[in-house]
Amino acid sequence: ELSQQYKYNLYLQNDPRKNNVPIDGGIEFPKGYTVFISINESGLRECDKTNLAIHMLSTFLRDNMIKVAPASPDEEIAKERNITFANCSSFMDNTVILLQKGEETSVRKQGNCHIITDSGCDILLAVEKFMVEAIVEAKNRTASM
């Protein structure tokens, strides 16, 4: 199966050469599945670039022909807002991108779950690192076919 290459303009707020957010694990999206963007809002709501980061991530995925759906890792919030409950163990076949607060700003993979963690309102930096890495890895996969 040949993969089609597309030209895509990715506009970033930060210079990717200076983006030192650590990334652990590969980024790949299984074809035909929905990617759930699951946001743990506690702690992220206070950061002024959170909405921009979420918008950029969902637009990036949609522009690259990936089906996206909103989710929450909190069952009560998911029920309240009528969205999918998704965390790293609830959807094994689908990909979950979990945005959360934590000790260190980082991007790491756990199975089909990509955990983007923000430690101090750096969520945009972490999301940009994720998007750039996704493009680099997709390009490398296509080049090796």
C-alpha positions in Angstrom: 0.0 0.0 0.0 1.5 3.3 -1.1 1.1 6.3 1.1 0.2 9.6 -0.4 2.3 12.6 0.5 0.6 16.0 0.9 2.1 19.5 1.3 1.1 21.0 4.7 2.0 24.4 6.1 2.4 24.1 9.9 2.5 27.5 11.6 4.1 27.5 15.0 4.3 30.0 17.8 7.7 28.7 18.9 11.0 27.9 17.1 11.0 24.1 16.8 14.9 24.1 16.9 14.7 25.6 20.4 11.8 23.4 21.6 13.4 21.2 24.3 10.3 19.5 25.5 11.3 15.8 26.0 9.5 13.3 23.8 9.4 9.6 24.5 7.9 7.0 22.1 6.8 7.2 18.5 3.8 8.9 17.1 1.5 7.0 14.7 -2.2 7.1 14.1 -3.9 3.9 13.1 -5.9 4.5 9.8 -9.7 4.5 10.1 -9.9 5.1 13.8 -11.0 8.1 15.7 -8.4 10.0 17.8 -9.8 11.2 21.1 -8.4 14.4 22.4 -9.0 14.0 26.1 -8.4 17.1 28.3 -7.9 17.0 32.0 -8.8 20.7 32.6 -7.8 21.0 36.2 -4.7 23.2 36.1 -4.8 23.8 32.4 -7.8 26.1 32.5 -5.7 28.8 34.1 -3.2 28.9 31.3 -3.9 31.5 28.6 -2.5 29.3 25.7 -4.5 26.2 26.5 -7.3 27.0 24.1 -4.9 27.9 21.3 -3.0 24.6 21.9 -6.2 22.5 21.7 -7.3 24.3 18.6 -4.0 23.9 16.9 -3.8 20.2 17.7 -7.3 19.4 16.5 -6.9 21.4 13.4 -3.6 19.8 12.6 -5.1 16.3 13.0 -8.2 17.1 10.9 -6.1 18.8 8.2 -4.1 15.5 8.0 -7.3 13.5 7.5 -7.5 12.1 11.0 -10.9 11.8 12.6 -11.0 13.7 15.9 -13.4 13.6 18.8 -13.5 15.5 22.1 -13.2 13.5 25.3 -12.5 13.9 29.0 -10.5 11.6 31.4 -13.1 12.5 34.1 -16.2 10.3 33.8 -18.4 12.9 35.5 -17.4 15.7 33.2 -17.7 13.4 30.2 -21.3 12.5 31.2 -22.2 16.1 32.0 -20.9 17.4 28.6 -22.2 14.4 26.7 -18.7 13.6 25.3 -16.6 10.4 25.4 -14.9 9.3 28.5 -11.3 8.5 27.4 -8.1 7.9 29.3 -5.1 5.8 28.5 -6.8 2.5 29.5 -10.4 3.0 28.2 -9.9 2.9 24.4 -7.2 0.3 23.6 -7.9 0.2 19.8 -8.2 3.9 19.3 -5.6 6.6 19.9 -6.1 8.9 22.8 -4.2 12.2 23.2 -4.3 13.1 26.9 -3.5 16.7 27.8 -2.9 17.2 31.5 -1.0 19.0 34.2 2.0 17.3 35.8 5.5 17.5 37.2 7.3 18.0 33.9 6.3 19.4 30.5 6.7 16.4 28.2 5.3 14.2 25.5 5.3 10.4 26.1 3.6 7.4 24.6 1.9 4.6 26.6 0.4 2.1 24.2 -2.0 3.9 21.9 -2.0 6.8 24.3 0.0 10.0 23.8 0.3 11.9 27.1 1.1 15.6 26.7 1.9 17.0 30.1 2.3 20.6 31.1 4.1 21.7 34.2 3.8 25.5 34.0 1.6 26.8 31.2 3.9 25.3 28.5 1.1 23.2 27.0 1.5 25.0 23.6 5.2 24.2 23.5 4.4 20.5 24.2 1.6 20.4 21.6 3.9 21.9 19.0 6.6 19.4 19.8 4.1 16.6 19.3 2.9 18.0 15.9 6.4 18.5 14.6 7.5 15.0 15.7 4.3 13.5 14.1 5.3 15.1 10.8 9.0 14.0 11.0 8.0 10.4 11.8 5.3 10.3 9.1 7.9 11.6 6.6 10.5 9.0 7.7 7.9 6.2 7.4 7.0 7.3 3.9 10.6 7.7 2.8 11.4 4.1 4.0 8.6 2.5 1.9 
